[in-house]
């Protein structure tokens, strides 16, 4: 099951995400992809029997709504291909959702340690992505990524490794739907880092949407007893 999840989340889900960035732009892709926890919560309810309180459902809906509103406030100077972008983001959302639900089931039923599950996921995901990308790019990696960009890509890969290790640990402790609800706050953090690194100061509406996302996600993720 973890091998299947690694293929769904890696070459399929992340592949759809990257292609969507190409066709729709960064902001639209980030906001639309953040819808996947809503689908994940539904699948977790159906297959994993996870129960969410009404307050948590409202929090999740608020977070997703904030994502949507935030998406409309952002603009990208790219030529949008709605058909190709729509297909790509659809593949991304379903790939990521099925990955997390399957991983949560595997770690719950088989009592697999989160770090072991993460190692299996990354091993097979990386292998499959290497095969797919090599065939797709025809070994032209340096044409796509100039040598001077490789250190930056390496740092991004290290950040992704730490992020995913933490994500899988959260899934093993809190379940799929709650972990996904917290995970979608990456869109709000994107505003913060964009302001720091690129000096793009967000508008008041964007800040309000970011706060809405964080509060809604935390409400969905946290149990009243905790």
N, C-alpha and C positions, 0 to 999 in steps of 0.2 A: 504493500500500500504506500509506503514511503517513497519507493521508486516511482510509482505512478504520480504521486504528489509532486515529486521533484521535477518531473517532465511538465506537468501542468503549470507549476509556478515559475519555472525557469524559462526554457526556450519558448513555451507557448504564452504564458502570462506576461513575462517581461519582454518577450519579442513583440507582442501586441502593444505593450506600453511604449516601446521605443519607436515603432512604426507610427503610432498615434501622435507622438511628439513631432514626428516629421510632417504628418499631414494636417494636424490640428493646432500645433503649437504647445508650448509647455503648460501655460496656465489652464487652457481648456482640458488638456490631458490629465493634469493633476486633479482638477475638480471633478471631472467625470469619473475617473478611476476610483475616487473616494466613495462612490456609491456602493462599492462591493461589500462593505460590512452589512448593509441592509439585506442584501441577498444572502450573505453568510449567516446572519441571524435567523433568517427564514429556514435555511437548510439545516442549521444547528437545532432548531426547534423540531424539525421534521425527523431528522436522522439521529441526532445525538441526545434528544429529549431534554435539551437545556431550557429551563424556564426563565423567562424574563418578566420582571414586574412591570406594571403599566407605566410607572415612573421611568424605568429604564428604557422602555420602548419610546416614550416621548423624548427622552434625552438623545437617543440614537437618531430619531427623525429630525430633531433640532440640529444635530451636528451635520447631517446630510443636507438639510435645508441651508445651513450656513455655508456649506461647500458650494452649493448651487448658486447662491446669491453672490458669493465671492467670485465665482467664475465669470459672472456677468460684469463685474467691475474691472476686470483685467483685460488688457488688449495686447495682442501679439502681432507684430508686423510680419506675418507669414501669409502665404497663399493657402487658404483652407480647402482641402479636398474632403467634402462631407462624406461621400460614399466610402472611400478608402479609410478615412479616419474613423467613421462609424463602425466599420467592420473590425478595425484594429482595436478600438477601445472595448468593443463587445467581447472580443477574444481575451483581452487583458482582464476584464472584470470577472468573467467566468473562470479563467485559468487560476487567478489568485484566490477566488472564493473556494473552488473545489480543492485547491491545494491545502488551505488551512483547515477546512472541514475534515478532509481525509487524514491529515496529520494529527488533528485533535483526537479523532477516533482511534488512530493507531496508538498514540501515547496513552490514551485512556484504557483501551481494551487490552493491549499487550504489555502495558506497564513499561514502556520504553523510556529511558532517560531522555530529557530534552536535548542534551548536548549530543547524545548518540544519534537521535533523530535528525538533528541539524547536520551532523557530519555526513550521514547517508544522503540527505537532501542535497547538500552542496556538492558532494562527490558526483552523483549521477546527473544533477542539473548542469554542472560545469562541463562534464563529458559530453552531454547531449548538445549543449550550446556550442561547444567547440566544433562538433561535427556539423551542426546546422550552419553555423556562421562561416566555417571554412568552405562548405559547399556553396553558400550564398555569395560570399565575397571573392571566391576563387583565389584564396590565399593572398589577397591584396590588403592585408591588415595595415601595413604602413602607409598605404595610399589613403585609407580612411582615417587612421589615427597617426598623424605625423610624430616623429620621434620625440620632439620637444613636448608633446602633449602626454606622453606615456607616464611621467611622474605624477601628473595631476590625476590621471586615470587610476594609477596605483593607489593613491591616497583615497580616492572615492571608493575603490574596491575594498580597502581596509575598513573604511567607515561602514560600508554595507555589510561586511562580515560581522562587525560588532553589533550592528543594528539587528541583523537576522538572528544572531545567537540570543540576544535579549528577547526578541519576538517569540522565538520557539519556547524559551523558558516561561514567558508569560502565558503562552497557550497551554502549557502543561500544568500551570498553577491556577489559571482563571477560566480556562475554556476558550473556545474559538470566538464566539460572538463578542465577549467582553474585550478580548485582546484586539480584535479587529476594530472595535469602537475606539480604543485608545490609539491604535496605529494610524487612524486617519487624521490625527492632529498634525501629521507631517505637512499638510497644506498651510496650516496656521504658522508653523515654524518656518516655512518657506518664506513668508512675508518678513519675518524677523531677520533671517540671514540675508535676504535680498537687500534689505535696508542697510545692514552692516557692511556687506561686501560690495554691493553695487551702488550704494547711496541712493536707492530708489525709495523715497519716503512714501508709505501708503497713505491713502486718504482716510478720513474719519469713518466712512462706510466700510472700508476694507478692515480697519482695526476692529470695528464692531462685529463684523462677520467672523473675524478670527477669534474674538472672545466667545462668540456664540458657539463656534466649533469646539473649542476647548471645554467649555462648561457642559455642553451637550454630550460630548464624548465621555467626560468624567462621570456624568450622571448615569450614562448607560453602562459604564464599566464597573462602577462601585456599588456594592451591596450595602444597604442601610445598616446592617449588623457590623460591617467592617470598620 
